[in-house]
Amino acid sequence: MTRKLAGALAALTVSTLFATTSAHAVEPFPAGFKASDIAANGTTLHVRVGGTGPAVVLLHGFADTGDMWAPAARELAKTHTVIVPDLRGMGLSAHPEGGYDKKTQGEDIAAVMDALKVQKAQLVTHDIGNMVGYALAAEHPDRITRWVVIDAPLPGIGPWDEILKLPMLWHFNFRGPDMERLVAGRERIYLDRFYNELSFKPASITEETRQHYAALYARPGAMHSAFEQFKAFTQDAVDNQAFAAKGKLPMPVLAVGADHSFGERQAEVLRFVASDVTAKVLPDSGHWVMEEQPAATTAIITGFLD
């Protein structure tokens, strides 16, 4: 880790990596990682940092937190400084009233990079993390040198209107006070639907993993914040179309779709917004790539990054 980055971390309050309410932990981050609560763009993000070398930022999506990246972080930390936030309102990050549009959240991540004195980074994203990652890369193309984008569309881009009609994606419009009351105390049931229906082999998402994330999403304000992430898709579509109108992203992009999920469509979508796109289909996996195929996904990521 660089001296500047180490100094920045020393100035932050270090918290326990897994101070969660979960009785069962997913795979832990390596012992050298430290977690801090970093003030960023008017909120506070829970961020894990470890390793040494060029920086890489890993962004998660819904039904996960930054914890999903532990297997990849172990390998990447051998040659990179690895930065793993929980997104605004998710995991152990704060739950502000607003700011769930992905343009604002892109600035959250830029502020984390600033706090860690990281000027440039490579980026790896999944699910809603893809949407935050696009906003970050579009607003700060000089700061993102490579991007691995995994298995989710971008609001307003390419076949978005057709994607919205897919029956499996009914949850994009499932939100509001009554929906929150329906899910309250039943977070495990709600999350099981995603793990079961969007995976290739549901058994690959273990009981321990399900309990871990159900506990995190049962924390006060967590499901409200999660629903706000989806509510913001309408604004995200407007913002993304404005980004795309300014031109395509210049950095190399690896678009990874799981063969039992988004597949080759991932690259098709990214070609609307990026000029240098390489396509990759992950075999024998549904949407939950780090739970279903952690070794293969990690190999794809490490093979593309500098």
C-alpha positions in Angstrom: 0.0 0.0 0.0 1.3 3.4 -0.8 2.6 5.7 2.0 -0.1 8.3 1.1 -2.9 5.8 1.2 -1.6 4.2 4.5 -1.5 7.7 6.0 -5.1 8.4 4.9 -6.3 5.2 6.4 -4.5 5.9 9.7 -6.5 9.1 10.0 -9.8 7.3 9.7 -11.6 5.4 12.4 -11.1 1.8 11.9 -13.9 -0.5 12.7 -14.3 -4.3 12.9 -14.6 -5.9 9.5 -17.6 -7.9 10.4 -19.4 -6.1 13.1 -22.8 -7.3 11.8 -25.8 -8.8 13.4 -25.4 -12.0 11.3 -24.9 -15.2 13.1 -23.2 -16.8 10.1 -20.5 -14.9 8.1 -19.7 -15.3 4.5 -16.1 -15.8 3.5 -14.1 -13.1 5.4 -11.7 -10.7 3.8 -8.0 -11.4 4.4 -6.6 -10.4 7.7 -4.7 -7.5 6.2 -7.9 -5.7 5.2 -9.1 -2.8 7.4 -12.6 -1.4 7.4 -13.5 2.3 8.0 -16.6 4.5 8.0 -15.7 7.2 5.5 -17.6 10.5 5.2 -18.4 10.9 1.5 -20.6 13.3 -0.4 -22.9 14.0 2.5 -23.2 10.5 3.8 -21.0 7.8 5.4 -19.9 4.7 3.5 -18.5 1.5 5.1 -15.3 0.7 3.2 -12.8 -2.2 3.3 -9.2 -1.6 2.1 -6.3 -3.9 1.7 -3.4 -5.0 -0.5 -0.8 -3.1 -2.3 -0.4 -1.8 -5.9 -2.6 0.0 -8.3 -6.1 0.7 -6.9 -9.2 -1.3 -7.9 -12.7 -0.5 -6.6 -15.3 -3.3 -6.3 -19.0 -2.3 -6.2 -21.8 -4.7 -5.2 -25.5 -4.6 -5.9 -28.8 -5.6 -4.3 -29.2 -8.7 -2.1 -25.4 -8.5 -1.5 -23.1 -6.1 0.1 -19.3 -5.5 -0.3 -18.9 -8.8 1.5 -19.6 -10.6 -1.8 -16.2 -9.6 -3.1 -14.1 -11.4 -0.5 -12.9 -14.2 -2.7 -11.9 -11.8 -5.5 -10.3 -9.4 -3.0 -8.0 -12.1 -1.7 -6.5 -12.6 -5.1 -6.5 -9.0 -6.2 -4.8 -7.8 -3.0 -1.6 -9.7 -4.0 -1.0 -7.1 -6.7 -3.5 -4.3 -6.1 -4.8 -1.9 -3.4 -8.4 -3.2 -3.2 -11.2 -0.8 -2.1 -14.6 -2.3 -1.3 -17.4 0.0 -0.2 -20.9 -0.8 0.8 -23.1 1.4 -1.4 -25.2 4.3 0.1 -28.0 2.8 2.3 -26.7 -0.8 2.0 -24.7 -3.1 4.2 -23.0 -1.1 7.1 -23.2 2.2 5.3 -25.5 5.0 6.5 -29.1 5.3 5.4 -29.7 8.9 4.2 -33.1 10.1 3.2 -32.1 10.7 -0.4 -29.3 10.4 -3.0 -30.1 7.0 -4.3 -29.9 8.1 -8.0 -26.7 6.5 -9.4 -25.2 9.9 -10.4 -25.1 10.9 -6.8 -23.7 7.5 -5.8 -21.0 7.8 -8.4 -19.9 10.9 -6.6 -20.0 8.9 -3.3 -17.4 6.6 -4.7 -15.3 9.5 -6.1 -15.3 11.0 -2.6 -14.1 7.7 -1.1 -11.3 7.7 -3.6 -10.5 11.3 -2.6 -10.5 10.4 1.1 -8.1 7.6 0.4 -5.9 9.8 -1.8 -6.5 7.6 -4.9 -6.5 9.6 -8.1 -7.0 6.7 -10.5 -8.5 3.2 -10.2 -9.7 0.3 -12.1 -13.4 -0.7 -11.5 -15.3 -4.0 -11.0 -19.0 -3.9 -10.6 -22.1 -6.1 -10.4 -25.8 -5.6 -10.5 -26.7 -2.1 -9.2 -23.0 -1.5 -8.8 -22.9 -1.4 -12.7 -25.2 1.6 -12.6 -23.1 3.4 -10.0 -20.0 2.4 -11.9 -21.3 3.9 -15.2 -22.1 7.2 -13.5 -18.7 7.3 -11.9 -16.9 6.4 -15.2 -19.0 8.9 -17.2 -18.5 11.8 -14.8 -14.8 11.0 -14.1 -13.4 9.2 -17.2 -9.9 10.4 -16.4 -10.0 8.5 -13.0 -11.3 5.1 -14.2 -8.7 3.2 -16.2 -10.4 -0.1 -16.8 -13.9 -1.4 -16.0 -15.2 -4.9 -15.5 -19.0 -4.8 -15.6 -21.0 -7.9 -14.6 -24.5 -9.1 -15.3 -27.0 -6.2 -15.2 -28.4 -3.6 -17.5 -28.1 0.2 -17.4 -31.3 2.2 -17.0 -32.2 4.1 -20.2 -29.5 2.4 -22.3 -30.0 0.1 -25.3 -33.0 -2.3 -24.8 -33.9 -0.9 -21.4 -37.6 -0.4 -22.3 -37.9 -4.1 -23.3 -36.0 -5.3 -20.3 -38.5 -3.5 -18.0 -41.3 -5.7 -19.5 -39.6 -9.0 -18.4 -41.9 -10.7 -15.8 -38.9 -11.8 -13.8 -38.0 -8.1 -13.1 -41.3 -7.2 -11.4 -39.2 -6.1 -8.4 -38.0 -3.0 -10.2 -41.4 -1.5 -9.4 -42.0 -3.2 -6.0 -41.7 -0.4 -3.4 -43.6 2.0 -1.2 -44.8 1.9 2.4 -47.1 -1.0 2.0 -44.5 -3.1 0.3 -42.1 -2.3 3.1 -44.7 -3.5 5.6 -45.1 -6.7 3.7 -41.3 -7.4 3.7 -40.6 -6.2 7.3 -39.7 -9.3 9.4 -39.7 -11.4 6.2 -36.5 -10.2 4.6 -35.2 -13.7 4.3 -38.2 -14.8 2.4 -37.9 -11.8 0.0 -34.2 -12.3 -0.6 -34.7 -16.1 -1.1 -36.8 -15.3 -4.1 -33.9 -13.5 -5.8 -31.3 -16.2 -4.8 -33.6 -19.0 -6.0 -35.1 -17.5 -9.2 -32.0 -15.6 -10.5 -29.4 -18.3 -9.9 -28.5 -21.3 -12.1 -28.3 -23.7 -9.1 -30.0 -22.2 -6.0 -28.0 -24.5 -3.7 -24.9 -22.7 -4.6 -26.1 -19.8 -2.5 -25.5 -21.4 0.9 -27.6 -21.3 4.0 -24.9 -19.3 5.7 -24.8 -16.8 2.9 -28.6 -16.4 3.0 -28.6 -15.8 6.7 -25.8 -13.3 6.5 -27.5 -11.1 4.0 -31.0 -11.5 5.5 -29.6 -10.1 8.8 -28.0 -7.2 7.0 -31.1 -6.3 5.1 -33.2 -6.6 8.3 -31.2 -3.8 9.9 -33.3 -0.6 10.5 -33.8 1.4 7.3 -32.1 -1.2 5.1 -35.0 -2.4 3.0 -36.3 1.2 2.6 -33.0 2.2 1.2 -32.9 -0.8 -1.1 -36.3 0.0 -2.5 -35.1 3.6 -3.0 -32.3 2.2 -5.2 -34.9 0.8 -7.6 -37.2 3.8 -7.3 -34.3 5.9 -8.7 -34.2 4.0 -11.9 -36.4 6.5 -13.7 -34.0 9.3 -12.9 -31.0 7.1 -13.6 -32.4 6.5 -17.1 -32.5 10.3 -17.7 -29.0 10.8 -16.4 -27.6 7.8 -18.3 -29.0 9.1 -21.6 -27.4 12.5 -20.9 -24.1 10.8 -20.2 -24.3 8.8 -23.4 -25.1 11.9 -25.4 -21.8 13.3 -24.4 -19.9 10.4 -26.0 -18.7 6.9 -25.3 -16.4 5.9 -22.4 -12.8 5.8 -23.5 -11.4 3.1 -21.1 -11.3 -0.6 -21.9 -14.4 -2.4 -20.7 -14.9 -6.1 -20.1 -18.6 -6.9 -20.2 -19.3 -10.2 -18.4 -22.7 -11.9 -18.6 -23.6 -15.2 -16.9 -24.8 -17.8 -19.4 -28.0 -18.4 -17.4 -28.6 -14.7 -16.9 -27.7 -11.7 -18.9 -25.2 -13.5 -21.1 -24.1 -11.8 -24.4 -26.6 -9.0 -23.8 -24.2 -7.5 -21.3 -21.7 -6.6 -24.0 -24.6 -5.4 -26.3 -25.7 -2.9 -23.7 -22.2 -1.7 -23.0 -21.4 -1.0 -26.6 -24.0 1.8 -26.5 -21.9 3.7 -24.0 -18.3 2.5 -24.4 -15.9 2.4 -27.4 -13.6 -0.5 -26.3 -15.8 -3.4 -25.2 -14.7 -7.0 -24.8 -17.4 -9.6 -24.3 -17.2 -12.6 -21.9 -19.8 -15.1 -21.0 -19.4 -16.9 -17.6 -20.4 -20.5 -17.9 -22.6 -22.5 -15.5 -23.8 -19.4 -13.6 -26.9 -17.4 -12.9 -26.9 -13.8 -11.8 -25.0 -14.4 -8.4 -21.6 -14.9 -10.0 -19.5 -14.5 -6.9 -21.6 -17.0 -5.0 -22.1 -19.4 -7.9 -18.7 -19.3 -9.6 -16.3 -17.4 -7.4 -13.1 -18.9 -8.7 -14.1 -18.5 -12.4 -15.4 -15.0 -11.9 -12.2 -14.0 -10.0 -10.0 -15.4 -12.8 -11.9 -13.4 -15.4 -11.5 -10.2 -13.3 -7.8 -10.7 -12.6 -7.1 -11.6 -16.2 -8.5 -8.3 -17.5 -7.1 -5.8 -14.9 -3.6 -4.3 -15.2 
